[in-house]
Amino acid sequence: MEEGQYNYSNQFWGEINTKIKDLEEKQRILKDRLLLIGRNLIEMSEKNDANILEIKKDFEIIKQTLERTKMFLETASSEFSKFARKEDLEILTKQAKMFQPLEFVTKSDLEKLKKNL
């Protein structure tokens, strides 16, 4: 019976050994996965930080462009009051057509006419 007990004992310890090795392998796999997940998390975090930095730079550029546009529009709107309106230009055009300065006689022309008469 000792040999049967020895066989049973060897089989028992062999099974325990196998289970321990399986658990160690599972633990190693989990450790490797955890390390991989950690690396991926770090890489994603770095990419996100870079993207956020790029977005902040773009936002600053847009903000500056918007500020310049706002200043231009304020300057342009303050200058609009100095411009002539379309109606005013039409009135001036009509007056210039009525005036016809090229058809006026100069003083020297009148004196020449007077001498000729």
Contact map, one row per residue, 1 for C-alpha under 8 A:
111110000000000000000000000000000000000000000000000000000000000000000000000000000000000000000000000000000000000000000
111111000000000000000000000000000000000000000000000000000000000000000000000000000000000000000000000000000000000000000
111111100000000000000000000000000000000000000000000000000000000000000000000000000000000000000000000000000000000000000
111111110000000000000000000000000000000000000000000000000000000000000000000000000000000000000000000000000000000000000
111111111000000000000000000000000000000000000000000000000000000000000000000000000000000000000000000000000000000000000
011111111100000000000000000000000000000000000000000000000000000000000000000000000000000000000000000000000000000000000
001111111110000000000000000000000000000000000000000000000000000000000000000000000000000000000000000000000000000000000
000111111111000000000000000000000000000000000000000000000000000000000000000000000000000000000000000000000000000000000
000011111111100000000000000000000000000000000000000000000000000000000000000000000000000000000000000000000000000000000
000001111111110000000000000000000000000000000000000000000000000000000000000000000000000000000000000000000000000000000
000000111111111000000000000000000000000000000000000000000000000000000000000000000000000000000000000000000000000000000
000000011111111100000000000000000000000000000000000000000000000000000000000000000000000000000000000000000000000000000
000000001111111110000000000000000000000000000000000000000000000000000000000000000000000000000000000000000000000000000
000000000111111111000000000000000000000000000000000000000000000000000000000000000000000000000000000000000000000000000
000000000011111111100000000000000000000000000000000000000000000000000000000000000000000000000000000000000000000000000
000000000001111111110000000000000000000000000000000000000000000000000000000000000000000000000000000000000000000000000
000000000000111111111000000000000000000000000000000000000000000000000000000000000000000000000000000000000000000000000
000000000000011111111100000000000000000000000000000000000000000000000000000000000000000000000000000000000000000000000
000000000000001111111110000000000000000000000000000000000000000000000000000000000000000000000000000000000000000000000
000000000000000111111111000000000000000000000000000000000000000000000000000000000000000000000000000000000000000000000
000000000000000011111111100000000000000000000000000000000000000000000000000000000000000000000000000000000000000000000
000000000000000001111111110000000000000000000000000000000000000000000000000000000000000000000000000000000000000000000
000000000000000000111111111000000000000000000000000000000000000000000000000000000000000000000000000000000000000000000
000000000000000000011111111100000000000000000000000000000000000000000000000000000000000000000000000000000000000000000
000000000000000000001111111110000000000000000000000000000000000000000000000000000000000000000000000000000000000000000
000000000000000000000111111111000000000000000000000000000000000000000000000000000000000000000000000000000000000000000
000000000000000000000011111111100000000000000000000000000000000000000000000000000000000000000000000000000000000000000
000000000000000000000001111111110000000000000000000000000000000000000000000000000000000000000000000000000000000000000
000000000000000000000000111111111000000000000000000000000000000000000000000000000000000000000000000000000000000000000
000000000000000000000000011111111100000000000000000000000000000000000000000000000000000000000000000000000000000000000
000000000000000000000000001111111110000000000000000000000000000000000000000000000000000000000000000000000000000000000
000000000000000000000000000111111111000000000000000000000000000000000000000000000000000000000000000000000000000000000
000000000000000000000000000011111111100000000000000000000000000000000000000000000000000000000000000000000000000000000
000000000000000000000000000001111111110000000000000000000000000000000000000000000000000000000000000000000000000000000
000000000000000000000000000000111111111000000000000000000000000000000000000000000000000000000000000000000000000000000
000000000000000000000000000000011111111100000000000000000000000000000000000000000000000000000000000000000000000000000
000000000000000000000000000000001111111110000000000000000000000000000000000000000000000000000000000000000000000000000
000000000000000000000000000000000111111111000000000000000000000000000000000000000000000000000000000000000000000000000
000000000000000000000000000000000011111111100000000000000000000000000000000000000000000000000000000000000000000000000
000000000000000000000000000000000001111111110000000000000000000000000000000000000000000000000000000000000000000000000
000000000000000000000000000000000000111111111000000000000000000000000000000000000000000000000000000000000000000000000
000000000000000000000000000000000000011111111100000000000000000000000000000000000000000000000000000000000000000000000
000000000000000000000000000000000000001111111110000000000000000000000000000000000000000000000000000000000000000000000
000000000000000000000000000000000000000111111111000000000000000000000000000000000000000000000000000000000000000000000
000000000000000000000000000000000000000011111111100000000000000000000000000000000000000000000000000000000000000000000
000000000000000000000000000000000000000001111111110000000000000000000000000000000000000000000000000000000000000000000
000000000000000000000000000000000000000000111111111000000000000000000000000000000000000000000000000000000000000000000
000000000000000000000000000000000000000000011111111100000000000000000000000000000000000000000000000000000000000000000
000000000000000000000000000000000000000000001111111110000000000000000000000000000000000000000000000000000000000000000
000000000000000000000000000000000000000000000111111111000000000000000000000000000000000000000000000000000000000000000
000000000000000000000000000000000000000000000011111111100000000000000000000000000000000000000000000000000000000000000
000000000000000000000000000000000000000000000001111111110000000000000000000000000000000000000000000000000000000000000
000000000000000000000000000000000000000000000000111111111000000000000000000000000000000000000000000000000000000000000
000000000000000000000000000000000000000000000000011111111100000000000000000000000000000000000000000000000000000000000
000000000000000000000000000000000000000000000000001111111110000000000000000000000000000000000000000000000000000000000
000000000000000000000000000000000000000000000000000111111111000000000000000000000000000000000000000000000000000000000
000000000000000000000000000000000000000000000000000011111111100000000000000000000000000000000000000000000000000000000
000000000000000000000000000000000000000000000000000001111111110000000000000000000000000000000000000000000000000000000
000000000000000000000000000000000000000000000000000000111111111000000000000000000000000000000000000000000000000000000
000000000000000000000000000000000000000000000000000000011111111100000000000000000000000000000000000000000000000000000
000000000000000000000000000000000000000000000000000000001111111110000000000000000000000000000000000000000000000000000
000000000000000000000000000000000000000000000000000000000111111111000000000000000000000000000000000000000000000000000
000000000000000000000000000000000000000000000000000000000011111111100000000000000000000000000000000000000000000000000
000000000000000000000000000000000000000000000000000000000001111111110000000000000000000000000000000000000000000000000
000000000000000000000000000000000000000000000000000000000000111111111000000000000000000000000000000000000000000000000
000000000000000000000000000000000000000000000000000000000000011111111100000000000000000000000000000000000000000000000
000000000000000000000000000000000000000000000000000000000000001111111110000000000000000000000000000000000000000000000
000000000000000000000000000000000000000000000000000000000000000111111111000000000000000000000000000000000000000000000
000000000000000000000000000000000000000000000000000000000000000011111111100000000000000000000000000000000000000000000
000000000000000000000000000000000000000000000000000000000000000001111111110000000000000000000000000000000000000000000
000000000000000000000000000000000000000000000000000000000000000000111111111000000000000000000000000000000000000000000
000000000000000000000000000000000000000000000000000000000000000000011111111100000000000000000000000000000000000000000
000000000000000000000000000000000000000000000000000000000000000000001111111110000000000000000000000000000000000000000
000000000000000000000000000000000000000000000000000000000000000000000111111111000000000000000000000000000000000000000
000000000000000000000000000000000000000000000000000000000000000000000011111111100000000000000000000000000000000000000
000000000000000000000000000000000000000000000000000000000000000000000001111111110000000000000000000000000000000000000
000000000000000000000000000000000000000000000000000000000000000000000000111111111000000000000000000000000000000000000
000000000000000000000000000000000000000000000000000000000000000000000000011111111100000000000000000000000000000000000
000000000000000000000000000000000000000000000000000000000000000000000000001111111110000000000000000000000000000000000
000000000000000000000000000000000000000000000000000000000000000000000000000111111110000000000000000000000000000000000
000000000000000000000000000000000000000000000000000000000000000000000000000011111111000000000000000000000000000000000
000000000000000000000000000000000000000000000000000000000000000000000000000001111111000000000000000000000000000000000
000000000000000000000000000000000000000000000000000000000000000000000000000000111111100000000000000000000000000000000
000000000000000000000000000000000000000000000000000000000000000000000000000000001111110110000000000000000000000000000
000000000000000000000000000000000000000000000000000000000000000000000000000000000011111110000000000000000000000000000
000000000000000000000000000000000000000000000000000000000000000000000000000000000001111111000000000000000000000000000
000000000000000000000000000000000000000000000000000000000000000000000000000000000000111111100000000000000000000000000
000000000000000000000000000000000000000000000000000000000000000000000000000000000001111111110000000000000000000000000
000000000000000000000000000000000000000000000000000000000000000000000000000000000001111111111000000000000000000000000
000000000000000000000000000000000000000000000000000000000000000000000000000000000000011111111100000000000000000000000
000000000000000000000000000000000000000000000000000000000000000000000000000000000000001111111110000000000000000000000
000000000000000000000000000000000000000000000000000000000000000000000000000000000000000111111111000000000000000000000
000000000000000000000000000000000000000000000000000000000000000000000000000000000000000011111111100000000000000000000
000000000000000000000000000000000000000000000000000000000000000000000000000000000000000001111111110000000000000000000
000000000000000000000000000000000000000000000000000000000000000000000000000000000000000000111111111000000000000000000
000000000000000000000000000000000000000000000000000000000000000000000000000000000000000000011111111100000000000000000
000000000000000000000000000000000000000000000000000000000000000000000000000000000000000000001111111100000000000000000
000000000000000000000000000000000000000000000000000000000000000000000000000000000000000000000111111100000000000000000
000000000000000000000000000000000000000000000000000000000000000000000000000000000000000000000011111110000000000000000
000000000000000000000000000000000000000000000000000000000000000000000000000000000000000000000001111111110000000000000
000000000000000000000000000000000000000000000000000000000000000000000000000000000000000000000000001111110000000000000
000000000000000000000000000000000000000000000000000000000000000000000000000000000000000000000000000111110000000000000
000000000000000000000000000000000000000000000000000000000000000000000000000000000000000000000000000111111000000000000
000000000000000000000000000000000000000000000000000000000000000000000000000000000000000000000000000111111100000000000
000000000000000000000000000000000000000000000000000000000000000000000000000000000000000000000000000000111110110000000
000000000000000000000000000000000000000000000000000000000000000000000000000000000000000000000000000000011111110000000
000000000000000000000000000000000000000000000000000000000000000000000000000000000000000000000000000000001111111000000
000000000000000000000000000000000000000000000000000000000000000000000000000000000000000000000000000000000111111100000
000000000000000000000000000000000000000000000000000000000000000000000000000000000000000000000000000000001111111110000
000000000000000000000000000000000000000000000000000000000000000000000000000000000000000000000000000000001111111111000
000000000000000000000000000000000000000000000000000000000000000000000000000000000000000000000000000000000011111111100
000000000000000000000000000000000000000000000000000000000000000000000000000000000000000000000000000000000001111111110
000000000000000000000000000000000000000000000000000000000000000000000000000000000000000000000000000000000000111111111
000000000000000000000000000000000000000000000000000000000000000000000000000000000000000000000000000000000000011111111
000000000000000000000000000000000000000000000000000000000000000000000000000000000000000000000000000000000000001111111
000000000000000000000000000000000000000000000000000000000000000000000000000000000000000000000000000000000000000111111
000000000000000000000000000000000000000000000000000000000000000000000000000000000000000000000000000000000000000011111
